[in-house]
Amino acid sequence: MILGPDVDGLVLRVQGEQATVLDGDPPGPPGLDCAGARIEAGRVNAHTHIYSGLAPLGLPAPEPPPQTFVEILERVWWRLDRALDEASLRASARLYVAESLLAGTTALVDHHESPGFIEGSLDVLAGACTELGIRALLGYGATERNGGRAEGQRGLAECRRFIATNDAPQLRGAVALHASFTVTDDTVREAAALCRELGAIMHVHVAEDGKDLADAHDARARGYDGPLERLLALEALPPGSILAHGLDLSAAQVRRVHDAGCWIVQNPRSNHGNGVGYPRSLASSDRVALGTDGYPARMEDEIAALREHAAAHGEERAQVEARIEAGRRLVGERFGGVFDVPRRGGPATVADLRVVEPTG
């Protein structure tokens, strides 16, 4: 397919998943007219919850109103994920993926929970992603918060099954854990062993509650200095692993995550909405990407929130801007290839692209 020319005169040849610059006149009409628009790299949502796709259409108000972050989980999000079945999950996934693509987001890193529908849940997400044509890294967030150890084992088994059976080139699987204070050490050890067995990464929420420090108190009660130290001690963070949030990590802890070859994903709108603070210490690493934590995957809205909150907390603009592009590096590690617009005379890149029309 021929893509372009765009406003900069760029014309690309897209063959399969590869894009290259086409010099000279196009050999025929474009497959996609880019007149007046610009070809850009697709956006990456480096941490989200596809299952929340229907939430913007309306959720009942929690009663009584939550006063802490854990109460927000208990009275809103945990109620929602327990209510999901196959049909509602499929509807949520199809809506979320479609809206992501329409907003120029071409890759999702998903962290899934549906305690009432575990086995086969990742196939439902995979089906929506494949049907609509988005790239995705999928994992089930194992937890013990409803059914104890057996529930945690079922979640890990779903990760194992999906990773072992997935053959879709635009999909990858990860081992995942829900918030670390919802799992015992035995479940963390089993997740770590599964990562080693399958050569997979871990995707887990860490230090999301920047005010009440629920997972920090839990980790200390178990004999660890904090949730990060717990995961490291149990060998549950192989290189490439993804830690969502990191709100109350110190600069030294953030550097430790970086040195372990892992990623942290910042989620500005979600953190602001939950009133849990701003992760100023993330400035200590260049392995920090941007996610929405289940908010709609229009990354321009997340970028605007990041810039606003970063300016209010005195972060350097260059560090903040690097996070916007870092998601493409993260996805490149998992899928291979360069996720960018190809350059004249340069090698082919992965054709995860968007065509951006002028606004106003």
N, C-alpha and C positions, 0 to 999 in steps of 0.2 A: 504494500500500500504506500502511496505517496502522500506525505503530510506537508502542507504548506504550498506556496511560500507564505510566511507570516509577515508582520510589520517590519521585521529586521531582514527580510529576504531569505530567511532560513527555510530550506527544503530538506526533508528527511525521507529516507527510505526505511520503512518498517517491514521487517521480515521475521515472522514468528515473534520472539521476545526481544529481538535485537533492532536497534536503531542506528543508522549511520547518516552522515551528511551527504547529500546529493549535490554535486557541483554541476553547473551548467543548467540548461533548460530541462524541466521535468519531462519524462518520456511519455506524458499523457496527462489527462485531467487528474487533479488531486483526488485521493480517496476521501479526504476531509478538507474542506475549504477553510483556510485560516486567515482570510483577508481581513485586515483591520485588527487582528488578534496576535497574541504572542505565544509561541510554544515554550512551555516551561516544564520542569520536572514535577511529577506528581507529589502531592503532600503525603507524609507518613504520620499516622496516629499511633504513637509508640506504646500507648497503654489505654485500653478501653474495655467496656463491658457491652458487647453487642446485645446481650439479653435485655438491656434497658431501652431498646429501640422504641417501644410503645409508650414509655413513661412520659414523654412530653405531651402526649395526648390527654393526660390527666390521671392523677393518682389521688386516692382519698387522703384527706389531711390526717396526719398521725394524731392520735389521742391517747394520753395527753401530749402536748407539744414536747418534743425532745429538748433536753437542756445540755446534753453532752454529746460528744461524737459517737460514743458507743450507743447511746440512746437513738441517735439518728440511724445507725445501722440496724438496731433491733426493731424500730418502729416504722422504718421506711424500706430500706434496701433488702433486709433479710426477709421481710414479709413478701416483698415482690419476688425474690428469687425462689422462695418456697412455693409460690403460687404457679410457677411456670410448668407447663406441660409441653408435649411435642408440638401441638398446634400453635400455642401462644408463642413459643420460642421461635418457630419458623416465621411467624408473622413479624415478630420483633426483628429477627435477623434480616429478613428481606427488606424491611423498611430502613433499617440502620445502614445496611450496605448500599442500597440505592441512593439514599441521601448523601452518604459519604462520597460516592462517585460523582454525583451531581455537583458537589462542592469541591471537586478536584482532588479528593483524597484517594490515592490509589493503593495504599497498603495499610492494613490494620494489624496491630498486635493485641490480641484479645485475651482476656482473663475471665473465664466463664464459671458461673455457679448456677445450678438448678437442682437443689437437693431432692426434689420430688421426681426428677427425671434426669438421672445420671447416665446410665448406660445408653449409648447412642446419641447423646446430646451433641457431641462434637461433630458427628456426621450431619446433623441438622444445620449447624453453623457452616460446615464445609459445603453443604449443598447450596446454601444461599450465596456463598462467596463464589463458587464455581459457576452457578447459574448466571450471576450478574457480572462476573469477570473482575473481581478484586483480588489482590494478593493478601494473604493473611497468615499469621502465626497464631495457632490455636492451642489452648491448654485448659484443662478443668482444674479449678482451684479447690484442691482437696481440703476438707474441713471436718472437724468433729463436733461442731456446734449443735447439731440436731440429733445425730445417731451414734455418737461416740466413735471408737476406733474403727468399727465396721464401716461407718460412713466414709471415714478417711481412706480406708483401703479401697472402697469402691471408686472414689474419685481418682486415686492413683491408677487403678486398673483401667479406667476410661482413658487416661493419658497414655498408658502403655498400648492399649488396643489401637488408638488412633495413630500414634507414631508408627506402630508396626505395620499397619494396613494402608496408610495413606500413600497414594501414588500420583496425586495431582501435582503437577510441577509448580503451580502458584500457591501451594499450601505447604506449611511445615507444622510440626507439632512440638510442644514444649511440655515439660513436667511443671505443674503449678501447685502452689499452696495458697489458701485463703490467708487472711490476716494471721500472723504467726501466733497470736494469743489464742487462736481457736484450734490449735493442734498440739499434741503431745510430742515429746522428743522421739518416741517410737515412730510416729508418722513422719517426722522430719527425716529420721534416719532412713526410712523406707523410700522416701522421695529422693534422698541423696543417692541411694543405691540404684534407683531406677535411672537417674541421670547418667550414672557411670555405665550401667548396662547398655543403655540405648544411645549413648553419646549425645544426650540432649542437654539443654540448658534448663535452669529454673526460672520461673516467673512468679514473683511473690510480692505482696504488700509489706512494706517495712516502714516503721516510724511515720505512720499516716496521721496519728493523733497528736498534733503538736502542742496541745494544751494539757490534756489529762494523762497522756503518756501510757495508754492502756497496755500496749505491747512491751514497753520498757519495764513497767511494774511486773508484768507477767514473766518476762525473761529473768529479772532479778530474783523473783520468787523461786525460779527453777535453778538458781545458782550461777547465772551468767551476768556479765556486765551490762548487757543490753540485747535487743533482738538481732542486731547485726552480728555481734559476737557469738550468739547462740547458733545462728545459721552457719557461720564460718567454722565453729568448733565441731559441728555435726557434719561438716564437709558437704553442705547442701548448696554451695554457690560455685559451680564450675565456671570457668571463663566464658563470657558471653551472657551470663545470667542477667535478668532484668529485675531491678528492685523498684517498685512503684512508690513514689512520694519522697521518702527520706527527710521528712520535715524537721525532726529533732535530732538528726545526725550532726555531730560536730565536724569541723573542717578536717580533723585527723581521721575521723571515720569515713568521710567522703573520699579522702585520699586512699584509704585502705580499700574501699570498693574499687576505685580506679586501678590500683596496683594489682588487684585480683582479676583484672580484665573484665569487670562487670559494668553494667549500665545502671544509671538511675534515671527515672522518668518523672519529670515535673508535670503537675496537673493544676495549673493556676486557677481556672474557674471552679473546679471542684473544691480545691482547698479553701478558696475564698468563700464559696457558698456554705461550706461546713464550718467556717470560722475557726480553722485549725492553724492559721499562721502562714508565714512565708519562709521557704527554705534558703535563707541567705548563704548557708555554708556550701551549697551546691556550686558556688563559684570556684571551689577548690578542685574541680574536675572538668575535663573537656569531654567526658563520656556521659553527658547529660542530654537527654532528648525530651521531646514534648509530647504529652498525651492529653486526653480529655477525660479519662476515668468514667466513661459512660455518657458524658455530655455529648450532644450532637457533634459529628466529626467534621464540622466546618472549621478547618484549622486556622483560617483567618481570624475567627473570633477568639480562638485560644491564643494566637499570637498577639492580638490586641490586648488581651488580659495580661499576658506575660509582660509586655512592654509597660503597661500601666503600673502593675504591682512592682516590677523590678525598679522602675524609676522612683517609686515611693519609698523603696528600701535602699536606694543608693547603689544599685548594682551598675557595673560598667556596661555600656551599651554593646560593646563587642562580644562580651561573654554571653549576653542574652541572645544576640543575633545568632551566635554559633549553635545554640540549642534548636533553633528553628530548622537548621539543615542537618543536625546530627542524626535525626531519625533515618535518613537515607543511608548513613554509615551503618547504623544498627541493622537495618534490613539487608544491606549488602553483606554483612557478616553471616547472616542466617541463610541467605539464598545464593550468595555469590554474584559477582558482577558489579558494575558501577551504575548506581542509580542517579543519573544526571542526564542533561541534554548533551548529546554528542557534539564534539568540536570539529571544525574543519581540519582535516588531516589527522584527526585522532582516531582512537579505536572505537568500535561499536560500544554502545551502552545499552542497559536494559530499558526497554521501551515502555516504562511506566511514566507516561507523559500526560500533561493536561494542556488544553488550549484556553488561554485566559483572554477574555474579551475586555475592552476598555469599560471602566465604570464611570458613568456620567460624562 
